[in-house]
Amino acid sequence: MVSAGFMPSDFFSEVMATIKVTIEKDRDTDVWRVRDKEGNNRGTLKVGKKDKIYWQAKGSDMRFTFSKPVDDYFTYSEGQFLDGKSQLIGRSKMLQLTVKSDAPPDTLIYEVYVVAADTLVVGNSPPKLIIKR
């Protein structure tokens, strides 16, 4: 019998987060950044197993390139990441990755090339994803 307020010990391991960020040009400095919905710099994203991450490209096509093979860490739409590490997304489109349940804890460096501005996005020099245990 389960009493009121009891949660199974594995309950929280099944909870996943949805992280949504945009990549846009800073109005004051003309520097491209990863921002959360409140406009805060989110160059470093901390994610857990099964979390969904959405990056929206604003104002330009963008090429995402990860430092390690994405297949080791994420699931994604068929036809993406044909070279194993990079993906071009169109202006105003989203890139969505889901952290695999068996992804190893790691810090992944990634870069985002802004095609229209011929520059890289500034994050925490460079942006990174920290995959938690």
C-alpha positions in Angstrom: 0.0 0.0 0.0 1.2 3.5 -0.9 0.7 6.3 1.6 -0.1 9.9 0.6 3.0 11.9 -0.5 5.1 8.8 -1.2 7.1 8.8 -4.5 8.8 5.7 -5.8 12.6 6.0 -5.6 12.9 6.0 -9.4 10.2 8.6 -10.0 12.6 11.6 -10.5 14.9 9.6 -12.8 12.1 9.5 -15.3 11.4 13.3 -15.2 12.9 15.1 -18.2 13.3 18.8 -19.0 12.7 20.8 -22.1 15.3 23.4 -22.7 14.5 26.1 -25.3 17.0 28.7 -26.4 17.4 31.1 -29.3 20.4 32.2 -31.1 20.2 35.9 -31.9 22.2 39.0 -32.3 22.6 41.2 -29.2 21.0 44.6 -30.1 23.6 46.6 -28.2 26.9 44.9 -29.2 26.0 43.1 -32.5 27.4 39.9 -30.9 25.5 36.7 -31.6 24.6 34.8 -28.4 22.6 31.8 -27.1 19.7 33.2 -25.0 16.9 31.8 -22.9 13.4 33.1 -23.1 14.2 35.8 -20.5 17.0 37.0 -22.7 19.8 35.7 -20.4 23.1 34.4 -21.9 22.9 30.6 -21.9 26.3 29.7 -23.5 26.5 26.8 -21.0 23.5 24.4 -20.9 23.3 21.8 -18.2 21.2 18.8 -19.3 20.2 15.4 -18.1 19.3 12.1 -19.6 16.2 12.3 -21.8 16.1 16.1 -21.8 15.0 17.7 -25.0 17.0 20.7 -26.2 15.7 23.2 -28.8 17.8 25.9 -30.4 16.0 28.4 -32.6 18.0 30.3 -35.3 16.9 33.9 -35.5 18.0 36.1 -38.4 20.2 33.7 -40.3 20.9 30.1 -41.4 23.3 28.5 -38.8 25.6 25.6 -38.8 26.0 23.7 -35.5 29.2 21.7 -35.1 29.8 19.4 -32.0 33.2 18.4 -30.8 32.3 14.7 -30.5 30.0 12.4 -32.5 26.3 13.3 -31.7 25.3 9.7 -32.1 27.0 8.9 -28.7 24.8 11.5 -26.9 21.6 12.4 -28.7 18.7 11.2 -30.8 17.6 13.5 -33.6 15.5 13.7 -36.8 16.4 11.3 -39.6 18.6 12.8 -42.3 20.4 15.2 -39.9 24.1 15.1 -38.9 25.1 13.1 -41.9 28.8 13.7 -41.1 28.2 12.8 -37.4 29.0 16.2 -36.0 27.4 19.1 -37.8 24.0 20.3 -39.0 22.8 23.3 -41.0 19.5 24.7 -40.0 17.5 27.4 -41.8 16.7 30.9 -40.6 13.9 30.8 -38.0 14.0 27.0 -37.9 14.8 24.8 -34.8 17.4 22.2 -34.1 16.0 19.6 -31.6 18.2 17.0 -29.8 17.1 14.6 -27.1 19.8 13.4 -24.7 20.0 9.6 -24.8 19.1 7.7 -21.6 22.6 6.0 -21.9 24.5 9.1 -22.8 27.8 9.3 -20.8 28.3 12.3 -18.5 30.5 14.7 -20.4 31.1 18.3 -21.4 30.5 18.8 -25.1 31.9 21.9 -26.8 29.9 23.1 -29.8 30.1 26.0 -32.1 27.4 27.8 -34.1 28.4 29.5 -37.3 26.0 32.3 -38.3 26.0 32.2 -42.1 24.6 35.7 -42.8 27.1 37.4 -40.4 30.1 35.1 -41.3 30.8 34.8 -37.6 30.6 32.4 -34.7 28.2 32.6 -31.8 29.7 33.8 -28.5 28.8 31.8 -25.5 31.1 30.9 -22.7 33.8 30.8 -25.4 32.8 28.5 -27.0 29.2 27.4 -26.0 29.0 24.0 -24.3 26.6 21.3 -23.1 27.2 19.7 -19.8 25.5 16.2 -19.6 24.9 15.3 -16.0 24.9 11.8 -14.6 
